[in-house]
């Protein structure tokens, strides 16, 4: 079985992200593999170990710098990878089309894994668009996974910890959530071994993707400024506790 994992090259959330111009960020900051995609890679590698004659292929849309993310995926166990070279970021519509074209030109997917979302755009659209493009069923925020024959059973977590159980036929698209597994980070020998693994590069412009009327673009980026309004709560401990509880219930709406 060919197992594909779609990964994204994203800014390190711990970095000091600075807006450059009107709708982009300073690209000199560190970039890395999207954290949710680490769970996708880990599950794909785990599945490979349980199946005969299977391989894990990581696929990414990005610039030359995205090689770092693909190397990370291969260090975690992916056998090889595909980099779709593009100069600028694309919306989820075009991204899904590019990923589909690259995967189709490479082989026949048995399962396509993705992360549940990317930490930069947080659109949670790409996995559904990939599924639509291929005509595959999709399960999002998967926190439990098993396979038997030509079907998989998954548990998808919703808000409040509620889980939906689905049985999907293969091939399908599964978006990994944090509860699915604990990412297995590479050892030094795995890092060295990954340097010899193949990264196939494909020019985005050779994929023949037609532009359509429906599209999304980043018009403007603005820094998020959280306004704080400190309020002094006076009175006895009992009165202060009652006032605090009222604020948390009526204003913060957390209780």
C-alpha positions as CSV (number, residue, x, y, z in Angstrom):
1,X,0.0,0.0,0.0
2,X,1.2,3.5,-0.8
3,X,0.6,5.8,2.2
4,X,0.8,9.5,1.5
5,X,1.2,12.2,4.2
6,X,0.6,15.8,3.2
7,X,2.7,18.1,5.4
8,X,3.1,21.8,5.6
9,X,6.1,24.0,6.2
10,X,5.0,26.6,8.9
11,X,6.5,29.4,11.0
12,X,7.8,28.3,14.4
13,X,5.1,29.5,16.8
14,X,7.8,30.2,19.4
15,X,9.5,32.7,17.1
16,X,9.0,36.4,17.1
17,X,6.8,36.7,14.0
18,X,7.0,40.1,12.3
19,X,4.6,41.3,9.6
20,X,6.4,42.4,6.4
21,X,4.6,44.7,4.1
22,X,0.8,44.4,4.0
23,X,0.1,40.7,3.7
24,X,3.2,38.6,4.5
25,X,5.6,37.9,7.3
26,X,9.3,38.1,7.7
27,X,10.5,34.7,6.3
28,X,13.9,34.9,8.1
29,X,12.3,33.3,11.2
30,X,12.6,29.6,11.7
31,X,10.1,27.3,9.9
32,X,9.3,23.7,10.7
33,X,6.9,20.9,10.1
34,X,3.4,21.7,11.1
35,X,2.9,20.1,14.6
36,X,-0.3,18.3,13.7
37,X,1.4,16.8,10.7
38,X,3.9,15.1,13.1
39,X,1.0,13.0,14.3
40,X,0.0,12.2,10.7
41,X,3.6,11.0,9.9
42,X,3.8,9.0,13.1
43,X,0.6,7.2,12.3
44,X,1.5,6.6,8.7
45,X,4.9,5.0,9.7
46,X,3.1,2.9,12.4
47,X,0.6,1.7,9.8
48,X,3.5,0.8,7.4
49,X,5.1,-1.4,10.0
50,X,1.9,-3.5,10.2
51,X,1.5,-3.9,6.4
52,X,3.5,-5.8,3.9
53,X,4.9,-4.1,0.8
54,X,4.0,-0.6,1.8
55,X,5.8,2.8,1.8
56,X,5.2,6.2,3.3
57,X,5.6,9.2,1.0
58,X,5.6,12.8,2.4
59,X,4.2,15.5,0.1
60,X,4.6,19.3,0.6
61,X,3.8,22.4,-1.4
62,X,6.4,25.2,-0.8
63,X,9.7,26.8,-1.6
64,X,13.2,25.3,-1.4
65,X,13.2,25.9,2.4
66,X,10.3,23.4,2.7
67,X,13.0,20.7,2.2
68,X,13.6,21.0,5.9
69,X,10.1,19.9,6.7
70,X,10.3,16.9,4.3
71,X,13.7,15.9,5.8
72,X,11.9,16.0,9.2
73,X,9.2,13.7,7.9
74,X,11.8,11.3,6.5
75,X,13.7,11.4,9.8
76,X,10.5,10.3,11.5
77,X,10.2,7.3,9.1
78,X,8.8,8.4,5.7
79,X,10.6,6.5,2.9
80,X,10.8,9.4,0.4
81,X,9.1,12.7,-0.3
82,X,7.8,15.0,-3.0
83,X,8.2,18.8,-3.0
84,X,5.9,20.8,-5.2
85,X,7.9,23.9,-5.9
86,X,6.0,27.2,-5.7
87,X,7.2,30.7,-5.1
88,X,4.3,32.0,-3.1
89,X,1.7,30.5,-0.7
90,X,-1.5,29.1,-2.2
91,X,-5.0,28.8,-0.8
92,X,-6.5,25.5,0.2
93,X,-8.3,25.1,-3.1
94,X,-5.1,25.3,-5.2
95,X,-3.1,23.4,-2.6
96,X,-5.5,20.5,-2.7
97,X,-5.4,20.4,-6.5
98,X,-1.6,20.5,-6.5
99,X,-1.3,17.7,-3.9
100,X,-3.7,15.6,-5.9
101,X,-1.8,16.1,-9.1
102,X,1.5,15.2,-7.5
103,X,0.2,12.1,-5.8
104,X,-1.6,10.9,-8.9
105,X,1.6,11.3,-10.9
106,X,3.5,9.3,-8.3
107,X,1.3,6.3,-7.6
108,X,-2.0,5.0,-6.3
109,X,-2.8,6.1,-2.7
110,X,-4.2,3.6,-0.3
111,X,-4.5,6.2,2.5
112,X,-3.8,9.9,2.6
113,X,-2.9,11.3,6.1
114,X,-2.9,15.0,6.9
115,X,-2.8,17.0,10.1
116,X,-6.2,18.3,11.5
117,X,-5.1,21.9,10.8
118,X,-2.1,24.1,10.1
119,X,-1.0,26.4,12.9
120,X,-0.5,29.4,10.6
121,X,-3.8,29.5,8.6
122,X,-5.9,27.3,10.8
123,X,-8.3,26.9,7.9
124,X,-9.1,23.2,8.3
125,X,-10.1,22.9,4.7
126,X,-7.3,21.2,2.8
127,X,-8.1,17.6,3.9
128,X,-11.7,18.0,2.7
129,X,-10.7,19.5,-0.6
130,X,-8.2,16.6,-1.2
131,X,-11.0,14.2,-0.4
132,X,-13.4,15.9,-2.8
133,X,-10.7,16.0,-5.6
134,X,-10.1,12.3,-5.3
135,X,-13.6,11.3,-4.5
136,X,-12.4,9.8,-1.2
137,X,-14.3,9.8,2.2
138,X,-12.7,12.1,4.8
139,X,-12.5,11.9,8.6
140,X,-11.2,14.9,10.6
141,X,-9.5,15.2,14.0
142,X,-8.9,11.5,14.2
143,X,-7.8,10.4,17.6
144,X,-8.2,6.6,17.2
145,X,-7.5,4.5,14.1
146,X,-7.6,0.8,13.1
147,X,-7.6,-1.0,9.8
148,X,-9.1,-4.3,8.8
149,X,-9.1,-5.5,5.3
150,X,-10.4,-2.8,2.9
151,X,-11.9,-0.7,5.7
152,X,-10.7,1.6,8.5
153,X,-12.5,2.4,11.7
154,X,-11.7,5.8,13.3
155,X,-12.8,8.0,16.1
156,X,-13.2,11.7,15.4
157,X,-13.2,14.0,18.4
158,X,-15.6,17.0,18.4
159,X,-15.9,19.8,20.9
160,X,-16.5,18.8,24.5
161,X,-14.7,15.5,24.0
162,X,-17.5,13.9,22.1
163,X,-16.3,11.2,19.7
164,X,-17.9,10.0,16.5
165,X,-17.1,6.6,15.3
166,X,-16.8,6.1,11.5
167,X,-16.1,3.1,9.2
168,X,-14.6,4.2,6.0
169,X,-13.7,2.2,2.9
170,X,-10.2,2.5,1.4
171,X,-8.8,4.7,0.0
172,X,-9.7,7.6,2.3
173,X,-8.3,10.8,3.8
174,X,-7.6,11.0,7.5
175,X,-6.7,14.2,9.4
176,X,-4.8,13.4,12.5
177,X,-5.6,15.0,15.8
178,X,-3.2,15.4,18.8
179,X,-4.9,12.5,20.7
180,X,-4.1,10.0,17.9
181,X,-0.5,9.2,19.1
182,X,2.7,10.6,20.5
183,X,5.1,11.6,17.8
184,X,8.2,9.6,17.6
185,X,11.1,11.9,17.2
186,X,14.2,10.7,15.3
187,X,17.4,9.3,16.7
188,X,20.8,10.4,15.3
189,X,21.1,7.3,13.1
190,X,17.6,8.0,11.7
191,X,18.7,11.6,10.9
192,X,21.8,10.4,9.1
193,X,19.8,7.8,7.2
194,X,17.2,10.4,6.1
195,X,19.9,12.4,4.3
196,X,20.1,9.6,1.7
197,X,16.4,9.5,1.1
198,X,15.0,11.0,-2.1
199,X,13.2,14.3,-2.4
200,X,11.5,14.5,-5.8
201,X,10.9,18.1,-6.9
202,X,8.0,19.0,-9.2
203,X,7.5,22.5,-10.6
204,X,4.0,23.7,-9.7
205,X,3.6,25.3,-13.1
206,X,4.0,21.9,-14.8
207,X,1.0,20.4,-13.0
208,X,-1.5,22.1,-15.4
209,X,-3.7,23.5,-12.6
210,X,-6.3,25.8,-14.0
211,X,-7.3,28.9,-12.1
212,X,-10.9,29.1,-11.2
213,X,-13.1,32.0,-10.1
214,X,-13.4,30.7,-6.5
215,X,-10.2,31.6,-4.7
216,X,-9.0,32.9,-1.4
217,X,-6.2,35.4,-0.8
218,X,-4.6,37.2,2.2
219,X,-5.6,40.8,1.8
220,X,-3.9,42.1,5.0
221,X,-2.2,40.9,8.1
222,X,-2.5,42.7,11.4
223,X,-0.8,41.9,14.7
224,X,-3.2,40.6,17.3
225,X,-3.3,42.9,20.3
226,X,-5.1,41.7,23.3
227,X,-6.6,44.5,25.4
228,X,-6.4,44.0,29.1
229,X,-8.6,45.9,31.5
230,X,-7.4,45.2,35.1
231,X,-10.1,45.4,37.7
232,X,-9.4,45.5,41.4
233,X,-11.8,43.3,43.4
234,X,-12.3,44.7,46.9
235,X,-14.1,43.4,49.9
236,X,-13.8,40.4,52.3
237,X,-12.5,37.1,50.9
238,X,-16.1,35.9,50.6
239,X,-17.3,39.0,48.8
240,X,-14.3,39.0,46.5
241,X,-14.9,35.3,45.6
242,X,-18.5,36.0,44.8
243,X,-17.6,39.0,42.6
244,X,-14.9,36.9,40.8
245,X,-17.3,34.1,40.2
246,X,-19.8,36.5,38.7
247,X,-17.2,38.0,36.4
248,X,-16.1,34.5,35.2
249,X,-19.7,33.5,34.6
250,X,-21.2,36.6,33.1
251,X,-18.3,38.3,31.3
252,X,-15.6,35.7,30.7
253,X,-18.3,32.9,30.3
254,X,-15.9,30.2,31.4
255,X,-18.0,28.9,34.2
